[in-house]
Amino acid sequence: MRGIALIGLPGSGKSTVGRQLARRLQLPFVDVDHAVERRLGCAIRAYFESEGEQSFRDVEESVLDELTLAHAGVLSTGGGAVLRAANRERLRQRTHAIYLRSSPDDLFRRLRHDTKRPLLQVGDPLARLRDLYAQRDPLYRETAHFVIETGRPSVATLVNMIVMQLELAGIVPPR
């Protein structure tokens, strides 16, 4: 079975939903950002600050390439993974990609007190989220097999919505 990959902006719920989805489907779960941090030997934020985004994206691409080939479970990707065409192509061809679509305003409500996301450590994080959305939404849509509107449903409701889509598409057997 091809793996399932969750894509979307920072704070859209990829890790939280991915963990629950994997548990529900009895599949292994890998957070790509955590796998990247293991490879780097430090936090993404520290690496980002010392080595820059390009260098980080190189490592991310390598880790994502390996995981999309070998992992038959659920992956939660970093929000910027779709910036590289190679990543979009691998996610589209090797996984069932699910875009957890969140509006910039919903994301801002969830993330306004978060200090761990390097791209949001700016004077106007809402404007930054709007810029990221404008830039990345078309890339997520190009990559995704399914788009799930996150809005305000609970994690359990989102997991149910995803499982239903996967069942309807014949990707997972009905439970």
Secondary structure per residue as TSV (DSSP state, phi and psi in degrees):
chain	resnum	aa	ss	phi	psi
A	1	M	-	360.0	137.5
A	2	R	-	-69.0	148.6
A	3	G	E	-71.6	172.4
A	4	I	E	-113.3	129.4
A	5	A	E	-120.2	131.6
A	6	L	E	-98.5	128.9
A	7	I	E	-125.1	157.2
A	8	G	-	154.8	174.3
A	9	L	S	-66.3	161.4
A	10	P	T	-56.1	132.2
A	11	G	T	88.6	2.1
A	12	S	S	-77.4	-8.6
A	13	G	S	104.8	14.2
A	14	K	H	-57.3	-46.6
A	15	S	H	-71.2	-47.6
A	16	T	H	-64.0	-49.2
A	17	V	H	-66.6	-40.6
A	18	G	H	-60.0	-43.5
A	19	R	H	-59.7	-46.8
A	20	Q	H	-68.3	-39.6
A	21	L	H	-62.2	-45.0
A	22	A	H	-61.4	-43.1
A	23	R	H	-61.6	-45.4
A	24	R	H	-63.2	-40.3
A	25	L	H	-88.9	-1.0
A	26	Q	T	55.8	50.1
A	27	L	-	-122.1	155.8
A	28	P	-	-69.3	152.5
A	29	F	E	-121.6	136.4
A	30	V	E	-133.0	127.4
A	31	D	E	-89.7	114.2
A	32	V	H	-60.1	-38.5
A	33	D	H	-60.0	-39.9
A	34	H	H	-67.5	-37.7
A	35	A	H	-64.5	-38.6
A	36	V	H	-64.8	-43.3
A	37	E	H	-62.3	-38.7
A	38	R	H	-61.7	-41.5
A	39	R	H	-65.7	-41.7
A	40	L	H	-73.1	-31.4
A	41	G	T	80.0	15.0
A	42	C	S	-160.0	173.6
A	43	A	-	-68.3	146.7
A	44	I	H	-56.6	-43.6
A	45	R	H	-58.1	-44.9
A	46	A	H	-63.8	-42.7
A	47	Y	H	-65.7	-43.2
A	48	F	H	-55.1	-45.9
A	49	E	H	-69.7	-37.1
A	50	S	H	-87.6	-35.5
A	51	E	H	-109.3	-16.7
A	52	G	-	92.5	164.6
A	53	E	H	-66.8	-40.6
A	54	Q	H	-57.8	-47.8
A	55	S	H	-62.9	-42.0
A	56	F	H	-59.9	-45.2
A	57	R	H	-63.1	-32.3
A	58	D	H	-61.9	-46.4
A	59	V	H	-66.7	-43.7
A	60	E	H	-57.8	-44.3
A	61	E	H	-61.2	-42.7
A	62	S	H	-63.7	-46.3
A	63	V	H	-64.4	-43.4
A	64	L	H	-64.3	-38.5
A	65	D	H	-58.7	-48.7
A	66	E	H	-63.1	-45.1
A	67	L	H	-68.8	-37.5
A	68	T	H	-71.2	-21.2
A	69	L	H	-81.3	-39.7
A	70	A	H	-105.7	-21.6
A	71	H	-	-97.0	120.5
A	72	A	-	-103.8	26.3
A	73	G	S	-114.3	-140.9
A	74	V	E	-106.9	130.0
A	75	L	E	-112.6	138.2
A	76	S	E	-109.9	124.1
A	77	T	-	-92.5	164.3
A	78	G	-	-72.1	152.4
A	79	G	T	-58.6	-29.7
A	80	G	T	-96.2	6.4
A	81	A	G	-57.5	-30.9
A	82	V	G	-77.1	-4.1
A	83	L	G	-65.6	-26.5
A	84	R	S	-98.2	131.0
A	85	A	H	-58.2	-38.0
A	86	A	H	-61.4	-40.4
A	87	N	H	-66.5	-43.3
A	88	R	H	-59.6	-44.8
A	89	E	H	-64.2	-44.5
A	90	R	H	-64.7	-43.8
A	91	L	H	-62.0	-41.9
A	92	R	H	-68.1	-41.3
A	93	Q	H	-85.7	-31.5
A	94	R	H	-104.0	-11.5
A	95	T	E	-133.6	171.8
A	96	H	E	-97.6	101.4
A	97	A	E	-87.4	130.4
A	98	I	E	-120.9	119.9
A	99	Y	E	-90.1	114.1
A	100	L	E	-86.1	96.8
A	101	R	E	-87.5	121.9
A	102	S	-	-127.1	142.7
A	103	S	-	-73.8	153.0
A	104	P	H	-56.4	-35.8
A	105	D	H	-66.7	-42.3
A	106	D	H	-62.2	-43.3
A	107	L	H	-63.0	-42.0
A	108	F	H	-61.1	-41.9
A	109	R	H	-59.4	-40.0
A	110	R	H	-75.2	-32.6
A	111	L	H	-106.7	-1.4
A	112	R	T	-59.3	-21.4
A	113	H	T	-106.4	8.0
A	114	D	-	-82.6	125.5
A	115	T	-	-109.3	6.3
A	116	K	S	-95.4	-11.1
A	117	R	-	-96.9	110.0
A	118	P	G	-59.0	-35.3
A	119	L	G	-71.9	-13.4
A	120	L	G	-104.4	4.5
A	121	Q	-	-86.4	67.4
A	122	V	S	-133.8	169.2
A	123	G	S	-61.3	-38.5
A	124	D	-	-127.2	84.3
A	125	P	H	-61.9	-31.7
A	126	L	H	-65.4	-43.9
A	127	A	H	-61.6	-39.3
A	128	R	H	-62.9	-43.3
A	129	L	H	-63.6	-38.8
A	130	R	H	-64.7	-40.2
A	131	D	H	-64.4	-45.0
A	132	L	H	-61.0	-42.4
A	133	Y	H	-61.8	-47.2
A	134	A	H	-60.2	-39.6
A	135	Q	H	-74.9	-42.8
A	136	R	H	-97.0	-25.8
A	137	D	H	-52.4	-46.2
A	138	P	H	-62.4	-31.8
A	139	L	H	-72.6	-40.2
A	140	Y	H	-62.7	-43.9
A	141	R	H	-64.3	-38.9
A	142	E	H	-62.7	-34.5
A	143	T	H	-84.6	-34.8
A	144	A	-	-75.8	143.7
A	145	H	S	-89.1	-28.1
A	146	F	E	-137.4	144.8
A	147	V	E	-118.6	123.9
A	148	I	E	-114.4	121.1
A	149	E	E	-76.5	119.3
A	150	T	-	-79.5	-40.2
A	151	G	S	43.8	-124.8
A	152	R	S	-118.1	11.0
A	153	P	-	-64.8	158.0
A	154	S	-	-68.3	165.8
A	155	V	H	-59.4	-43.3
A	156	A	H	-60.1	-40.4
A	157	T	H	-65.9	-42.4
A	158	L	H	-61.6	-43.2
A	159	V	H	-60.7	-44.4
A	160	N	H	-60.2	-42.2
A	161	M	H	-62.0	-42.9
A	162	I	H	-66.3	-46.7
A	163	V	H	-59.8	-42.0
A	164	M	H	-60.5	-44.2
A	165	Q	H	-61.3	-43.7
A	166	L	H	-66.4	-37.6
A	167	E	H	-66.6	-46.6
A	168	L	H	-60.6	-33.3
A	169	A	T	-84.1	-3.1
A	170	G	T	75.8	17.6
A	171	I	S	-81.9	-37.2
A	172	V	S	-125.3	146.8
A	173	P	-	-69.9	147.8
A	174	P	-	-60.7	143.1
A	175	R	-	-106.9	360.0
